[in-house]
């Protein structure tokens, strides 16, 4: 399947199925079951899976239109999360049903989890609390990245307790408490140079969703500037508004480039090494998240008061931008990861790793005392 076919199929399906009424219903607690079944029947969730598991073995970059359109249409389904979960399952030889709803938990959400083991050393159960797990209440599986591994937990199974919560977009963001919850399937990723694959993939796909929602906000703002007439001419004729729309377009372009690079650097089914993936995912999430602050502000300034009303579609986009900005790690958390990696590696490692788009390893030798560094500089 070509890139154009994927884009046209996803765009047409979501544009036809995602309505204002559906968005409101999901925000009020419903699950878009009909839309989800249509998506599953179209094979979208299995796009990256092996052919033996019903997929087309697409690359992450091939799936960019899917994640982008989820953002552009604000599709109220866990499509991106389920695509990622199906990919990891298929990579490890597990064929999940196409309509499986999969919620992801990684990074700061799972750092406090305790892992118990059988006498032989095999992983057994997980215990702990995970905050703001998107779509957990509707999930069949929880894909959890814990210290030392990754595994699928039956979301309706023993030891799993889900307390309903919502994010700023009024979408499910639940608290999941695990009490000796059995790991149903242990997934061995086997990546060289990528220690936290789920967290990395999650950040890259959320960055792409953010880019899609930003472009939707840009399109709305441009159209409104053409249609809104004040003092006898469209407000888009004003140079100040043109300049702000150009800034917003620049933010969208930068976010798109960073997200596409991140997806390209993620490992495909046949790859075992992904040295650039974590660096690129961090840059993409930082770029897209920071663009939200500027982009959402400009879109609302162009629209004025009408942009904040519940009747106007911009509010659905901006609320999702704010919610997704905090999902899969904030820009601050990813910036700290990059900064600490380069600081600990030393100045001599900065340029080579920056141009190679890789995270440096920390130096083995202890740093010199400050007075020794000053002496060398004076010399």
C-alpha positions in Angstrom: 0.0 0.0 0.0 1.5 3.4 -1.0 1.8 6.4 1.3 -0.9 8.2 -0.7 -3.3 5.3 -0.3 -2.8 5.2 3.4 -3.3 8.9 3.7 -6.4 9.0 1.6 -7.9 6.0 3.4 -7.3 7.4 6.9 -8.3 10.9 6.0 -11.5 9.9 4.3 -12.6 7.4 7.1 -11.9 9.8 10.0 -13.3 12.8 8.2 -16.6 10.9 7.6 -16.9 9.3 11.0 -15.7 12.0 13.5 -18.5 14.4 14.1 -19.1 17.1 16.7 -21.8 14.9 18.3 -19.4 12.0 18.6 -16.8 14.3 20.2 -19.3 15.5 22.8 -20.6 12.0 23.5 -17.1 10.7 24.2 -16.3 13.6 26.5 -19.5 12.7 28.4 -18.2 9.2 29.0 -19.2 7.1 26.0 -16.9 5.0 23.9 -16.9 5.4 20.2 -17.6 1.7 19.6 -18.9 2.0 16.0 -16.0 4.2 14.9 -13.6 1.8 16.6 -15.0 -1.3 14.9 -14.8 0.5 11.5 -11.2 1.3 12.2 -10.4 -2.3 13.2 -12.2 -3.7 10.2 -10.1 -1.4 8.0 -7.0 -2.9 9.4 -5.5 0.3 10.7 -4.5 -1.0 14.1 -2.5 -3.8 12.5 -0.8 -1.6 9.9 2.7 -2.2 11.4 2.2 -5.9 12.2 3.6 -8.9 10.4 1.7 -10.2 7.4 1.0 -13.4 9.3 -0.8 -11.4 12.0 -2.9 -9.4 9.5 -0.6 -6.5 8.9 1.2 -5.0 6.0 4.5 -4.6 7.8 4.5 -0.8 7.2 7.2 1.4 8.7 6.5 4.0 11.4 7.0 6.7 8.7 4.3 5.0 6.6 2.0 5.4 9.5 2.6 9.1 9.9 -0.7 10.0 8.1 -2.6 7.9 10.6 -1.2 9.6 13.7 -1.4 13.0 12.0 -5.1 12.6 11.1 -5.9 11.4 14.6 -4.7 14.8 15.7 -6.3 16.8 12.8 -9.7 15.3 13.3 -9.3 14.9 17.1 -10.6 11.3 16.7 -11.8 10.3 20.1 -10.3 6.7 20.1 -7.0 5.2 21.3 -5.9 4.5 17.7 -2.3 5.6 18.1 -1.9 3.7 21.4 -3.3 0.5 19.9 -1.2 0.7 16.8 1.9 0.9 19.0 0.7 -2.0 21.2 -0.1 -4.2 18.2 3.4 -3.5 16.8 5.2 -4.6 19.9 3.0 -7.7 20.3 3.5 -8.7 16.6 7.2 -8.1 16.9 7.3 -10.6 19.7 5.2 -13.2 17.8 1.9 -12.4 19.5 -1.2 -12.0 17.3 -3.8 -9.9 19.1 -7.4 -9.4 17.8 -7.6 -6.5 15.5 -10.2 -4.7 17.6 -8.2 -4.9 20.8 -8.1 -1.6 22.7 -4.6 -1.2 24.2 -3.6 1.5 26.7 0.0 2.4 27.2 1.9 3.2 30.4 5.6 4.1 30.4 8.1 6.6 31.7 7.2 8.5 34.9 3.9 6.6 35.1 5.6 3.3 35.8 8.8 4.1 37.7 7.3 3.2 41.0 6.1 -0.3 40.0 7.3 -3.3 41.9 8.0 -6.5 39.9 7.8 -9.8 41.6 9.4 -13.0 40.2 9.0 -16.7 40.4 11.6 -18.8 42.1 13.2 -19.5 38.7 13.6 -15.8 38.0 10.7 -15.4 35.5 8.6 -12.3 35.8 5.3 -12.8 37.5 3.3 -9.8 38.7 3.3 -6.0 38.9 2.3 -3.9 41.8 1.9 -0.1 42.1 -0.1 2.9 41.0 0.0 4.5 37.5 -1.5 8.0 37.0 -3.2 9.4 33.9 -3.3 6.2 31.8 -5.2 7.3 28.7 -8.2 5.1 27.8 -7.5 2.5 30.5 -11.2 2.0 31.4 -12.0 0.9 27.8 -8.8 -1.1 27.3 -8.6 -4.9 26.8 -4.8 -4.8 27.5 -2.4 -2.6 29.4 1.0 -2.5 27.8 3.3 -1.5 30.6 7.0 -0.7 30.4 8.5 -1.4 33.8 12.1 -1.4 35.0 13.8 -4.1 33.0 11.1 -5.1 30.6 7.7 -4.7 29.0 4.5 -6.8 29.3 0.8 -7.0 28.6 -1.6 -7.0 31.5 -5.2 -8.0 31.2 -7.0 -4.7 31.9 -10.1 -6.6 33.2 -8.1 -9.2 35.0 -7.1 -10.0 38.6 -5.3 -7.3 40.6 -6.2 -4.5 38.2 -8.2 -1.6 39.7 -9.1 1.4 37.5 -10.4 4.7 38.9 -11.9 7.0 36.3 -10.4 10.3 35.6 -10.2 12.8 32.8 -7.6 15.1 31.2 -8.1 18.8 30.3 -9.8 17.6 27.1 -12.4 15.6 29.1 -11.0 12.3 27.7 -10.3 9.3 29.8 -7.1 9.6 31.8 -7.5 7.0 34.6 -5.6 6.0 37.7 -4.6 2.3 37.5 -3.7 0.4 40.6 -2.0 -2.9 40.2 -2.0 -5.4 43.1 0.0 -8.4 42.2 -1.5 -8.2 38.7 -0.2 -11.1 36.5 1.8 -10.3 33.4 -0.1 -12.2 30.7 2.6 -11.8 28.0 6.1 -10.7 28.5 7.3 -8.8 25.4 11.0 -8.9 24.7 11.8 -5.9 22.4 15.5 -6.8 21.8 16.6 -3.4 20.6 20.3 -2.4 20.6 20.8 1.2 21.8 17.2 1.8 22.9 16.6 1.1 26.6 13.0 2.4 26.8 11.4 1.5 23.5 7.7 2.0 24.5 8.3 5.4 26.1 10.3 6.4 23.0 7.6 5.2 20.5 4.8 6.8 22.6 6.6 10.2 22.5 7.0 10.1 18.7 3.4 9.3 18.0 2.0 11.9 20.4 4.3 14.5 18.8 2.7 13.6 15.4 -0.8 13.9 16.9 0.1 17.3 18.2 1.3 18.4 14.8 -2.0 17.3 13.2 -4.0 19.2 15.7 -1.8 22.3 15.3 -2.4 22.2 11.5 -6.1 22.0 12.1 -5.9 25.1 14.3 -3.9 26.8 11.6 -6.5 26.0 8.9 -9.3 27.2 11.1 -7.4 30.5 11.8 -6.6 31.1 8.2 -10.2 30.5 7.1 -11.6 32.7 9.8 -9.1 35.5 8.9 -10.5 35.3 5.3 -14.1 35.3 6.3 -14.2 37.8 9.2 -14.7 41.3 7.9 -14.0 44.4 10.0 -13.9 48.0 8.8 -14.8 46.9 5.3 -12.1 44.3 4.7 -11.2 40.8 5.9 -9.0 40.8 9.0 -6.6 38.6 7.1 -5.6 41.7 5.1 -4.0 43.2 8.2 -0.2 42.7 8.2 -0.1 42.0 12.0 -2.5 39.0 11.6 -0.6 37.8 8.5 2.6 37.8 10.5 1.1 35.8 13.4 -0.4 33.3 11.0 3.1 32.9 9.4 4.5 32.2 12.8 1.9 29.6 13.5 2.6 28.0 10.0 6.3 27.9 10.9 5.6 26.1 14.2 3.5 23.5 12.3 6.3 23.0 9.8 9.0 22.6 12.4 6.8 20.2 14.4 6.0 18.1 11.3 9.7 17.9 10.3 10.7 16.8 13.8 7.8 14.2 14.1 8.6 12.7 10.7 12.3 12.4 11.6 11.3 10.7 14.9 9.1 8.2 13.2 11.7 7.5 10.5 14.3 6.7 13.3 12.0 4.3 15.1 12.8 0.6 14.5 10.8 -1.4 12.1 9.8 -5.1 12.5 13.1 -6.4 11.1 15.4 -3.8 12.8 17.3 -4.6 16.0 19.2 -1.4 16.4 17.7 2.1 16.9 20.5 4.3 18.1 18.9 7.5 16.9 15.3 6.8 18.0 15.4 8.2 21.6 17.2 11.4 20.6 14.8 12.1 17.7 11.7 11.2 19.8 12.9 13.6 22.5 13.4 16.4 20.0 10.0 15.8 18.4 8.1 15.9 21.7 9.9 19.0 22.8 9.4 20.8 19.5 5.7 19.9 19.2 4.9 20.5 22.9 6.6 23.9 22.8 4.8 24.8 19.5 1.5 24.3 21.3 2.1 27.2 23.6 2.7 29.6 20.7 0.3 28.0 18.2 -2.8 27.8 20.4 -2.3 31.3 21.6 -2.1 32.7 18.0 -5.1 30.7 16.9 -7.2 32.1 19.7 -5.9 35.6 19.2 -7.0 35.5 15.6 -10.4 34.2 16.4 -11.1 36.4 19.4 -13.8 35.4 21.8 -15.6 33.0 19.5 -12.6 30.6 19.6 -13.3 29.9 23.3 -17.0 29.0 22.9 -18.0 25.4 23.1 -20.0 25.7 19.9 -16.9 26.6 17.8 -14.6 23.7 16.8 -11.4 25.4 17.8 -11.9 24.6 21.4 -11.9 20.8 20.8 -8.5 21.1 19.0 -6.8 23.3 21.6 -8.0 21.3 24.6 -6.5 18.2 23.0 -3.3 20.1 22.3 -3.0 21.0 26.0 -3.8 17.4 27.0 -1.5 15.7 24.6 1.3 18.2 25.4 1.5 16.5 28.9 1.1 12.9 27.5 4.1 10.7 27.0 6.4 13.0 28.9 6.3 16.7 29.0 8.8 18.9 27.1 10.5 19.7 30.4 11.1 16.0 31.1 12.5 15.3 27.7 14.6 18.4 27.7 16.1 17.3 31.0 16.9 13.9 29.6 18.8 15.4 26.7 20.6 18.0 28.8 21.7 15.5 31.5 22.9 13.1 28.8 25.1 15.7 27.1 26.3 17.2 30.4 27.4 13.9 31.8 29.2 12.9 28.6 31.3 16.0 28.5 31.8 18.9 26.0 33.9 16.8 23.6 30.9 14.5 23.0 28.4 17.3 22.2 28.9 18.0 18.5 29.5 14.4 17.3 26.4 13.1 19.0 24.3 16.2 18.1 25.1 15.8 14.4 24.6 12.0 14.6 21.3 12.4 16.5 22.3 10.1 19.2 22.4 10.3 23.0 25.9 10.0 24.4 26.9 7.7 27.2 28.2 9.2 30.4 31.9 9.5 30.8 33.6 6.7 32.8 36.2 9.0 34.4 35.2 11.3 37.2 35.2 15.1 36.3 38.1 17.2 37.2 37.8 19.7 40.1 36.7 23.2 39.2 40.1 24.7 40.1 41.9 22.4 37.8 39.6 23.3 34.9 40.2 27.0 35.6 43.9 26.4 35.6 43.8 24.7 32.2 41.7 27.5 30.8 44.2 30.2 31.9 47.0 28.1 30.5 
